[in-house]
Every structure is written in C-alpha cells, then in structure tokens.
Amino acid sequence: MAVAEQEKTGEGAATEQPRKPARPTWIPRAVFAGGIVATVALLAFGGWQRRWIADDGLIVLRTVRNLLAGNGPVFNPGERVETNTSTAWTYIVWFFSWVTQARLEYVVLGVALTLSVLALVFAMLGSGKLWGPASSTLLLPAGALAYIAVPPARDYVTSGLENGLVICWIALLWLLLIRWSKAERPRVPGLLALAFLAGLAPLVRPEMAVVGGLALLLIFFAPMPASRLRPWLLRGLIVATAGAVPLCYQIWRMGYYGLPYPNTAVAKDAGGAKWGQGFTYLWDLAGPYYLYVPLAILLIAGLVAARVYRAEPAVVEQDPTGEKAGRFRRLRERLRTPAAVVTLVLCAAGILTVYALRVGGDFMHGRMLLPQLFLFLLPVAVLPLRLPAGGVRALTRRDAPAFGLLVVALAGTGIWALMASGTTAIQTGTKIDDSGIVDERIYYVLNTGHDHPIRAEDYLDYARMRPMVEAIENTPDGGLLLNSPSFMFWYVAPPPVPIPPGGAGHTVYFLNLGMTSMNVPLDVRVIDPMGLAFPLAAHTERLDDGRIGHDKSLYPDWVIVETGMVDRKPWLPWYMDEDWVKQAHVAMSCPQTHALMLSYKDPLTLQRFKHNLLHAFDFASYRIDRVPEYEIQRCGLVDPVPPVR
C-alpha cells in the first residue's frame, strides 16, 4: 500500500524532505500597516503640538470671507486682486467653510491637518507598491520618518497655508503613477483620472506645473492601454482631460484679474534671480539638521534595495490597432515602469530646488523647500527588508551585505530623526537677522504671547493691532491709517470735506495683511506696501538689498493720492513731504499706470474682460518707479515741482 501511494505521488520515501513552516503572510502586512499608523500618528501629534495659523494663512481667510459674503474671490470688495498663490487651496477652504458654517480659523486648521496626514498615507502606500507586495517583504518607515522629523515639516502641518494640500497632491499623484506603472492592464478611466489630477498642478501651486507637466509627458508618450479608441484619440483625450480645468481658469483669471498668474508672483517677482540668498536659504534648512546625512543614507539604501529587490517590469500590452512603434518602441515601453516614475519625481525635485535657489527661497524657515524634500524622499518613504524563511542564519553571502546595509540605514535614519526632531534651528526668536529668514511660528508665538496663535483676535496682541482697531473706532469720518514708529499710535490722514453720511470709509496701509484684515470688517480696505493686495505697490521694481519676500516697499505718498485723502499739512503726517505728494499726483496720471489700475478697479463688463484678457501679459510685465520724481521722468510727464538750482 505504501508502494502504491509512492507510485501515485511520484515521490519516494527516501527523497522526502521535511518542509519548514512558511512565514505567515499577515506579519509583513501588519508591519506595513503598523508603520503607516505609527508614522501618521507621530505627524498628527507633532503637527497638533505646534498648531498655529500664520499671518499669511489669515490672508487666505480674508478672501474666503469675501467669497462667503458674495463679493467674489477678492481681498477688498471692488478690487479684483488675487492675493493667494494657491487657487485650489482658496476654494477648498471656502467649500468646507460653506458646508460646515464653522469658524474659519478652525476650518482651515482641520483641513490642513487632514491633508497633511493623508499625504503621508499616500506617500507610504505608493512607496510600498513600488517595492513589492507587503505579503512577502517587511516594508519599514524610512523617508517618511525623515520628513516628519524636520521641525518645519511639523510647523506647516497647520499654519493655514497650502503646504498640506501641495504634499497631499504630490503623494496622491505618486501613488497613482506607481499603480499605473505596475498594472498589467491599465484601464482608460484610471488613466484619464491620473491625467486630470496631474493637470491640476498649476492650481495647486504654480510651480507644481513642473511635477504635473512631467507626469503628463510620461503618460502621453507611454504606450496606450488596449481600448476601442485609437491611440491618437486617447492621447487627445488625455490632453483635454488634463487641460480643461486649468485652461478655463486661466482664461477666467486673465479676464477677471488682468494677470496671467496670481498677483503674489508680481509682488515677489517670481521670475527674478537672487542666487546667493537662495543658497543661504538652502543651508538654513540643511545645515542645522544635518539634512544631508539622511538623504545620503537613504539614497544609498534605495539604490541597494533597487538592485536586490528589483521588481518585474510591467507587462506592456500589444496595441490591437496596429500602431507602429518604430525605432522608439523600446524607449516608450520603458516609460511605463516604476523606474521611470522614480526618475520623474527625482527630476522634478531637482528642478524645483534649482528654481527655489534662483528666486532666493523665502523668508519662512524651510517652508519653500518642503515639497522638494518630500519629493526626494518619496521613493524611500518605506524601505524593503526581506528576511529568508530560515531567519538571519539563512542569509547567503550574497544577500547578507545588502541586508546588513539596509538594517544600518533604517537604524541610522531613526537615530538621526530623534536628533533632528528636537533641534531648534533659529535662535533669534523675536528678531530677524541679516539673512531675513525667520522661524515664522516661533516668531509669532513670542510676539503675540500665545502658544498657539490661531484665532484672529490672538493677533490683537501683536504690536500695533489693538491701537489700529481703536483708531478706526475713534475716527468715524474715515481716513487712511499709517503706522508710526510707536507700537501704540497710528497716523490717520483724514478724508476731504464734505464727509459723506456714514463716513468716507477707512483704509489701512500696513505690511501684515493677515492679522490686520481679519480683525476689521470687510468694508475696511486693507492694502500693503509690498503689493500682495495692492497692485500699484506690486508693480514697483524689486529692491536689491531688501529682505527676501519683502523686497518691495511703496512710499505712502502714493497711497495718500490713491485714496484721495487730504494732501496738505498739517493733516499730512509730519514725515511726509507735500512736494512728493504733488509729484505722486502727476506720476499716477501716467497712461500705462492708469490702465493698470482700471484693469482691477473698473466694473467687470464684457468689454473690460476682453481687454484684460488681451493685455494680461502686458500688465504683468509693467513696472513703475516708487520715487515719484523718477516715475515722472520715466513716463515723460511734467514735474510740478521746479528743480532746485
């Protein structure tokens, strides 16, 4: 009977080997899921511990207030100025504010925190998909842990700014690209959804067009999936799907605002070059945390893991329509591979880093380099560690070095993360040093006296804010508020008589737009000397030695004229010159300057929309001189003040 059984199975008793129990498949899955939960929990805890809303975050909320009030996407009613860089962020905050009817500060806090958490989840899922199924390999947090260890990454989990949206969009795009690159048979709806997401890039933030554009090029030139549509038609659908929303918005933006990009890009001269300041900004982030250490470790670990755990390339379907691949067929087939996606995100990170260096970075410590850091770390958000069924002792001489290096890399990243997470990079606190870069959260915590400045009224404890509110209350006739050297006093330039019933209205001219505008009603006009909400200032020339992000400053003489306030002594503040105000009157009559002001102040008729649409690029490039006398000379006007001889 035993012989019969042996014959039936084809195996002899002498050749039978005892089998080792296979490792349960639920263990790697549990490790992967546990790593995601733990890393996300650390980010959420760290972000909540540092919760706040920046002054620039409050700028977004002023626009949302106007949207909710029916005034349109403007900062001041009656003036079409786009003061927010991220269009998508403005409307996301508006939507959830409209749905919940909750206080704006709490809405933006919750949305930003949620998107930041989702970003980490998508990033780790995409990296896990890159390295292979979690059922056979331990996928352990690495790059994700390095990212959240950097203090600015936790500072901008909330802040009211679009950082959470930017990295969430990047992470979701990464996840979908990896799934597409590894799918045996991509589906057309999924491909179009991927194209739509990539096309939203300029609305998420203008420079994200680099990431979205590269992604679209990748999927456009890759082999098309099998479908009833011809490949050329499917590629046309990809272009249409990706471009529909951003193109429609671009046409609307140019007609409505009279600019081809947000006014913030004009105010900060996003096309200008300040390379030296850019490298200062880079070192301000990389130096204090020794950020180059984990980047080097994870780069080496990623290369080793890619060589040891190389995944099988995606199966490229044959085109049933008989499209000729030609000599580029082999290259095109390589485009739909995980290696191509990894190359894409690393190239995008490099290009965006060079761009940030060129424009001089930012004044907020680390903020403008966080998307680049996130992109660099995406492929190694988790690292694979494959242990043989027999344990460490079963490692071969070939596999042992790679296994040991990955263990060391994971341990080294963890040790570095513990060190970096508690590091304070900028010690100056309430002061801004020569670099112009500041730890924005700590700066406002110390200057307001609130551990978590979130509500608009928390910023009333910032210098000059309460006196500003009191000055408005004490001048019912209206006027122009100009800050003085004293933190407790504002100059108020009065309106001319006769005063209309109810007063002539107030205008506040101050740099800190967010805290100012959120502590006054919408009928109080708030503008700034840098030009974020004041195009006249935005279109001045950049100051070579100005603080980065604040290197424009329009003299208040222009504002006296622009607001129509009394322009003579003793009503003018003591430090202002009547002659300069006279010259500003003439300078503002320059035809090009007048046309610029009409582009955002004129009633929005169909004719105005068409004119703005046709001349948006001309308006964007137009610049004036902030010194009225020089502006008169530039424009060829007659100076009302005789030259001194």
Secondary structure in CASP SS format (residue, H / E / C, confidence):
PFRMAT SS
TARGET T0000
AUTHOR 0000-0000-0000
METHOD secondary structure of the structure
MODEL  1
M C 1.00
A H 1.00
V H 1.00
A H 1.00
E H 1.00
Q H 1.00
E H 1.00
K H 1.00
T H 1.00
G C 1.00
E C 1.00
G C 1.00
A H 1.00
A H 1.00
T H 1.00
E C 1.00
Q C 1.00
P C 1.00
R C 1.00
K C 1.00
P C 1.00
A C 1.00
R C 1.00
P C 1.00
T C 1.00
W H 1.00
I H 1.00
P H 1.00
R H 1.00
A H 1.00
V H 1.00
F H 1.00
A H 1.00
G H 1.00
G H 1.00
I H 1.00
V H 1.00
A H 1.00
T H 1.00
V H 1.00
A H 1.00
L H 1.00
L H 1.00
A H 1.00
F H 1.00
G H 1.00
G H 1.00
W H 1.00
Q H 1.00
R C 1.00
R C 1.00
W C 1.00
I E 1.00
A C 1.00
D H 1.00
D H 1.00
G H 1.00
L H 1.00
I H 1.00
V H 1.00
L H 1.00
R H 1.00
T H 1.00
V H 1.00
R H 1.00
N H 1.00
L H 1.00
L H 1.00
A C 1.00
G C 1.00
N C 1.00
G C 1.00
P C 1.00
V C 1.00
F C 1.00
N E 1.00
P C 1.00
G C 1.00
E E 1.00
R C 1.00
V C 1.00
E C 1.00
T C 1.00
N C 1.00
T C 1.00
S C 1.00
T H 1.00
A H 1.00
W H 1.00
T H 1.00
Y H 1.00
I H 1.00
V H 1.00
W H 1.00
F H 1.00
F H 1.00
S H 1.00
W H 1.00
V H 1.00
T H 1.00
Q C 1.00
A C 1.00
R C 1.00
L H 1.00
E H 1.00
Y H 1.00
V H 1.00
V H 1.00
L H 1.00
G H 1.00
V H 1.00
A H 1.00
L H 1.00
T H 1.00
L H 1.00
S H 1.00
V H 1.00
L H 1.00
A H 1.00
L H 1.00
V H 1.00
F H 1.00
A H 1.00
M H 1.00
L H 1.00
G H 1.00
S H 1.00
G H 1.00
K H 1.00
L H 1.00
W H 1.00
G C 1.00
P C 1.00
A C 1.00
S C 1.00
S C 1.00
T C 1.00
L E 1.00
L E 1.00
L E 1.00
P E 1.00
A C 1.00
G H 1.00
A H 1.00
L H 1.00
A H 1.00
Y H 1.00
I H 1.00
A H 1.00
V C 1.00
P H 1.00
P H 1.00
A H 1.00
R H 1.00
D H 1.00
Y C 1.00
V C 1.00
T C 1.00
S E 1.00
G C 1.00
L C 1.00
E C 1.00
N H 1.00
G H 1.00
L H 1.00
V H 1.00
I H 1.00
C H 1.00
W H 1.00
I H 1.00
A H 1.00
L H 1.00
L H 1.00
W H 1.00
L H 1.00
L H 1.00
L H 1.00
I H 1.00
R H 1.00
W H 1.00
S H 1.00
K H 1.00
A C 1.00
E C 1.00
R C 1.00
P C 1.00
R C 1.00
V H 1.00
P H 1.00
G H 1.00
L H 1.00
L H 1.00
A H 1.00
L H 1.00
A H 1.00
F H 1.00
L H 1.00
A H 1.00
G H 1.00
L C 1.00
A H 1.00
P H 1.00
L H 1.00
V H 1.00
R C 1.00
P H 1.00
E H 1.00
M H 1.00
A H 1.00
V H 1.00
V H 1.00
G H 1.00
G H 1.00
L H 1.00
A H 1.00
L H 1.00
L H 1.00
L H 1.00
I H 1.00
F H 1.00
F H 1.00
A C 1.00
P C 1.00
M C 1.00
P C 1.00
A C 1.00
S C 1.00
R C 1.00
L C 1.00
R C 1.00
P H 1.00
W H 1.00
L H 1.00
L H 1.00
R H 1.00
G H 1.00
L H 1.00
I H 1.00
V H 1.00
A H 1.00
T H 1.00
A H 1.00
G H 1.00
A H 1.00
V H 1.00
P H 1.00
L H 1.00
C H 1.00
Y H 1.00
Q H 1.00
I H 1.00
W H 1.00
R H 1.00
M H 1.00
G H 1.00
Y H 1.00
Y H 1.00
G C 1.00
L C 1.00
P C 1.00
Y C 1.00
P C 1.00
N H 1.00
T H 1.00
A H 1.00
V H 1.00
A H 1.00
K C 1.00
D C 1.00
A C 1.00
G C 1.00
G C 1.00
A C 1.00
K C 1.00
W H 1.00
G H 1.00
Q H 1.00
G H 1.00
F H 1.00
T H 1.00
Y H 1.00
L H 1.00
W H 1.00
D H 1.00
L H 1.00
A H 1.00
G H 1.00
P H 1.00
Y H 1.00
Y C 1.00
L C 1.00
Y H 1.00
V H 1.00
P H 1.00
L H 1.00
A H 1.00
I H 1.00
L H 1.00
L H 1.00
I H 1.00
A H 1.00
G H 1.00
L H 1.00
V H 1.00
A H 1.00
A H 1.00
R H 1.00
V H 1.00
Y C 1.00
R C 1.00
A C 1.00
E C 1.00
P C 1.00
A C 1.00
V C 1.00
V C 1.00
E C 1.00
Q C 1.00
D C 1.00
P C 1.00
T C 1.00
G C 1.00
E C 1.00
K C 1.00
A C 1.00
G H 1.00
R H 1.00
F H 1.00
R H 1.00
R H 1.00
L H 1.00
R H 1.00
E H 1.00
R H 1.00
L H 1.00
R C 1.00
T C 1.00
P H 1.00
A H 1.00
A H 1.00
V H 1.00
V H 1.00
T H 1.00
L H 1.00
V H 1.00
L H 1.00
C H 1.00
A H 1.00
A H 1.00
G H 1.00
I H 1.00
L H 1.00
T H 1.00
V H 1.00
Y H 1.00
A H 1.00
L H 1.00
R H 1.00
V H 1.00
G C 1.00
G C 1.00
D C 1.00
F C 1.00
M E 1.00
H C 1.00
G C 1.00
R H 1.00
M H 1.00
L H 1.00
L H 1.00
P H 1.00
Q H 1.00
L H 1.00
F H 1.00
L H 1.00
F H 1.00
L H 1.00
L H 1.00
P H 1.00
V H 1.00
A C 1.00
V E 1.00
L E 1.00
P E 1.00
L E 1.00
R C 1.00
L C 1.00
P C 1.00
A C 1.00
G C 1.00
G C 1.00
V H 1.00
R H 1.00
A H 1.00
L C 1.00
T C 1.00
R C 1.00
R C 1.00
D C 1.00
A H 1.00
P H 1.00
A H 1.00
F H 1.00
G H 1.00
L H 1.00
L H 1.00
V H 1.00
V H 1.00
A H 1.00
L H 1.00
A H 1.00
G H 1.00
T H 1.00
G H 1.00
I H 1.00
W H 1.00
A H 1.00
L H 1.00
M H 1.00
A H 1.00
S H 1.00
G C 1.00
T C 1.00
T C 1.00
A C 1.00
I C 1.00
Q C 1.00
T C 1.00
G C 1.00
T C 1.00
K C 1.00
I C 1.00
D C 1.00
D C 1.00
S C 1.00
G C 1.00
I C 1.00
V E 1.00
D C 1.00
E H 1.00
R H 1.00
I H 1.00
Y H 1.00
Y H 1.00
V H 1.00
L H 1.00
N H 1.00
T H 1.00
G C 1.00
H C 1.00
D C 1.00
H C 1.00
P C 1.00
I C 1.00
R C 1.00
A H 1.00
E H 1.00
D H 1.00
Y H 1.00
L H 1.00
D H 1.00
Y C 1.00
A C 1.00
R C 1.00
M H 1.00
R H 1.00
P H 1.00
M H 1.00
V H 1.00
E H 1.00
A H 1.00
I H 1.00
E H 1.00
N C 1.00
T C 1.00
P C 1.00
D C 1.00
G C 1.00
G E 1.00
L E 1.00
L E 1.00
L E 1.00
N E 1.00
S C 1.00
P C 1.00
S C 1.00
F C 1.00
M C 1.00
F C 1.00
W E 1.00
Y E 1.00
V E 1.00
A E 1.00
P C 1.00
P C 1.00
P C 1.00
V C 1.00
P C 1.00
I C 1.00
P C 1.00
P C 1.00
G C 1.00
G C 1.00
A C 1.00
G C 1.00
H E 1.00
T E 1.00
V E 1.00
Y E 1.00
F C 1.00
L C 1.00
N C 1.00
L H 1.00
G H 1.00
M H 1.00
T H 1.00
S H 1.00
M C 1.00
N C 1.00
V C 1.00
P C 1.00
L C 1.00
D C 1.00
V C 1.00
R E 1.00
V E 1.00
I E 1.00
D C 1.00
P C 1.00
M C 1.00
G C 1.00
L C 1.00
A C 1.00
F C 1.00
P H 1.00
L H 1.00
A H 1.00
A H 1.00
H C 1.00
T E 1.00
E C 1.00
R C 1.00
L C 1.00
D C 1.00
D C 1.00
G C 1.00
R C 1.00
I C 1.00
G C 1.00
H C 1.00
D C 1.00
K C 1.00
S C 1.00
L C 1.00
Y C 1.00
P H 1.00
D H 1.00
W H 1.00
V H 1.00
I H 1.00
V H 1.00
E H 1.00
T H 1.00
G C 1.00
M C 1.00
V C 1.00
D C 1.00
R C 1.00
K C 1.00
P C 1.00
W C 1.00
L C 1.00
P C 1.00
W C 1.00
Y C 1.00
M C 1.00
D C 1.00
E H 1.00
D H 1.00
W H 1.00
V H 1.00
K H 1.00
Q H 1.00
A H 1.00
H H 1.00
V H 1.00
A H 1.00
M C 1.00
S C 1.00
C C 1.00
P H 1.00
Q H 1.00
T H 1.00
H H 1.00
A H 1.00
L H 1.00
M H 1.00
L H 1.00
S H 1.00
Y H 1.00
K H 1.00
D C 1.00
P C 1.00
L C 1.00
T C 1.00
L H 1.00
Q H 1.00
R H 1.00
F H 1.00
K H 1.00
H H 1.00
N H 1.00
L H 1.00
L H 1.00
H H 1.00
A H 1.00
F H 1.00
D H 1.00
F H 1.00
A H 1.00
S H 1.00
Y C 1.00
R C 1.00
I E 1.00
D C 1.00
R C 1.00
V C 1.00
P H 1.00
E H 1.00
Y H 1.00
E H 1.00
I H 1.00
Q H 1.00
R H 1.00
C H 1.00
G C 1.00
L C 1.00
V C 1.00
D C 1.00
P C 1.00
V C 1.00
P C 1.00
P C 1.00
V C 1.00
R C 1.00
END
